[in-house]
Amino acid sequence: MTAKLDAKALDQLFFAARTHNKWLPRDVPDSLLREVVETMRWAPTSANSSPARIVFVRSAEAKARLKPLLMEGNVEKTMTAPVTAIIGHDLRFYDHLPKLFPHTDAKSWFSGNKAFADLSAFRNGTLQGGYFILAARALGLDCGPMSGFDNAGVDREFFAGTEVRSNFICSLGYGDPAGLFPRSPRFTFDEMATVV
């Protein structure tokens, strides 16, 4: 039976979690990156489509490829992060549905319907990107998600020859509190939600 998380867990995932811009000089091992993916992959997507594809940019050579594709304001915080994940989505995700959703012919729902397939890939890939951030936070990492970069350039540089398209990037590591800005306001329940 599912139970409500305690206050400490909710703080780590939501209330005290922040978008980080500065990083402590601590490594993020490949084993932890693997654990993030192994955790986030269990969260639900439509027809178990699982379109997210992730490239972890860690090496100096890979960072040099990413750097010219970033908006100026995102360069330093991305280049100084231990690792930055490029969160993309596979526009041909439906080719894998016979494996991922074997009890029915779900591939036929998308094959030949590019607009529906592309929208589904983007929607479910974005959903998985949110799961990725929560998984990283749950495993003790801080995150710096952002969208200020040249998507087409990133696609050419990191996803050439594939049907994967970038959505956003997310720096990962152990955040330096000195780089945090004051918490910005959020909408109240009544400003953003209704019950009908």
C-alpha positions in Angstrom: 0.0 0.0 0.0 1.3 3.4 -0.9 2.0 5.8 2.0 2.7 9.6 2.1 6.4 10.4 2.0 7.8 12.1 5.1 8.6 15.8 5.2 12.3 15.1 4.6 11.7 13.2 1.4 9.2 15.9 0.2 11.8 18.6 0.9 14.5 16.7 -1.1 12.2 16.2 -4.1 10.2 19.5 -4.1 10.1 22.1 -1.3 13.9 22.5 -0.6 15.1 21.4 -4.0 16.5 24.2 -6.1 17.8 24.7 -9.7 21.6 24.9 -9.2 23.9 27.2 -11.1 27.2 26.6 -9.2 28.7 23.2 -8.4 31.0 21.8 -5.7 34.1 20.0 -7.0 32.7 16.5 -6.4 32.6 13.8 -9.0 29.4 12.0 -10.1 30.3 8.4 -10.8 29.0 6.5 -13.8 27.4 4.1 -11.4 25.2 6.9 -10.0 24.2 8.0 -13.5 23.2 4.4 -14.3 21.2 4.3 -11.0 19.3 7.5 -12.0 18.3 5.9 -15.3 17.5 2.6 -13.7 15.2 4.4 -11.3 13.4 6.8 -13.7 12.7 4.1 -16.3 10.0 2.5 -14.1 7.7 5.5 -14.1 4.7 5.3 -16.5 4.5 6.5 -20.1 1.6 6.1 -22.6 1.6 2.6 -23.9 4.9 2.1 -22.1 6.4 4.0 -25.0 9.5 5.1 -23.1 10.8 7.5 -25.8 13.5 9.2 -23.6 17.1 9.0 -24.8 19.9 10.5 -22.7 23.4 11.5 -23.5 25.6 12.2 -20.4 28.2 14.9 -21.3 31.1 14.5 -19.0 34.5 14.5 -20.8 36.3 17.7 -21.8 35.9 16.7 -25.5 32.2 16.3 -25.2 31.8 19.5 -23.2 33.8 21.3 -26.0 31.2 20.0 -28.5 28.3 21.3 -26.3 29.7 24.6 -25.3 29.2 26.6 -28.6 25.6 25.4 -28.7 24.7 27.0 -25.3 23.2 30.4 -24.8 25.8 32.7 -23.2 24.1 32.8 -19.8 24.2 29.0 -19.6 27.8 28.4 -20.6 29.6 28.7 -17.2 27.1 26.8 -15.1 27.0 24.0 -17.7 30.8 23.8 -18.3 31.5 23.7 -14.5 29.0 21.0 -13.8 30.4 17.5 -13.3 28.0 16.1 -15.9 25.2 17.4 -18.1 22.5 15.2 -19.4 20.9 15.9 -22.8 17.3 14.7 -22.5 16.0 13.7 -25.9 13.1 11.7 -27.3 13.1 9.1 -30.1 10.6 10.0 -32.8 10.6 6.3 -33.9 9.8 5.0 -30.4 7.0 3.0 -31.8 9.4 0.6 -33.5 10.1 -0.8 -30.0 6.4 -1.2 -28.9 6.3 -4.9 -29.9 8.9 -5.4 -27.1 7.6 -2.8 -24.6 3.8 -3.2 -25.1 3.6 -6.8 -26.4 -0.1 -7.6 -25.6 -1.4 -5.5 -28.5 -0.3 -4.0 -31.8 0.4 -0.5 -30.5 2.9 0.2 -33.2 0.1 0.5 -35.7 -1.3 3.4 -33.7 1.7 5.5 -34.6 3.2 4.1 -37.7 2.1 6.2 -40.7 0.8 9.0 -38.4 3.8 11.2 -38.0 2.0 14.1 -36.3 0.6 11.9 -33.6 3.8 10.0 -33.2 5.9 13.1 -32.9 3.6 14.7 -30.4 3.5 11.4 -28.4 7.3 11.2 -28.4 7.6 14.8 -27.2 4.9 14.5 -24.5 6.2 11.2 -23.1 9.8 12.1 -23.4 9.1 15.3 -21.5 7.3 13.3 -18.9 10.3 11.1 -18.6 12.5 14.1 -18.3 10.5 15.1 -15.2 11.0 11.6 -13.8 14.7 12.0 -14.5 14.9 15.1 -12.3 13.0 13.5 -9.5 15.1 10.3 -9.7 18.3 12.3 -9.6 17.1 14.3 -6.6 15.9 11.2 -4.8 19.4 9.7 -5.2 21.1 12.7 -3.7 22.0 14.8 -6.8 21.2 18.4 -7.4 19.9 19.4 -10.8 20.2 22.4 -13.1 17.7 21.9 -15.9 17.6 24.4 -18.7 16.4 25.0 -22.2 18.7 27.8 -23.4 20.6 26.0 -26.2 20.5 25.4 -29.9 18.4 22.3 -30.2 19.1 21.7 -33.9 22.8 22.0 -33.2 22.7 19.6 -30.3 20.7 17.2 -32.5 23.4 17.4 -35.2 26.3 17.1 -32.7 25.0 14.4 -30.4 22.1 12.6 -32.2 23.3 12.5 -35.8 22.0 9.6 -37.9 19.2 8.9 -35.5 15.6 10.0 -35.1 16.3 11.4 -31.6 15.6 15.0 -30.9 16.8 17.0 -27.9 14.2 18.5 -25.5 16.2 20.1 -22.6 19.5 19.7 -20.8 20.1 19.1 -17.1 23.3 19.6 -15.3 23.9 17.2 -12.4 26.2 17.2 -9.4 26.3 18.6 -5.9 25.2 22.2 -5.9 27.0 25.0 -4.2 24.4 27.0 -2.2 26.4 30.2 -2.9 25.1 30.1 -6.5 21.4 30.0 -5.6 19.1 32.9 -6.3 16.3 33.8 -3.9 13.3 31.5 -4.4 10.9 32.8 -7.0 7.2 33.0 -6.3 4.8 30.2 -7.4 1.1 30.3 -8.2 -1.3 29.3 -5.5 -3.7 26.5 -5.9 -6.6 28.9 -6.8 -4.4 30.6 -9.4 -3.6 27.4 -11.3 -6.2 24.8 -10.5 -9.9 24.1 -10.3 -11.9 21.2 -9.1 -15.0 20.5 -11.3 
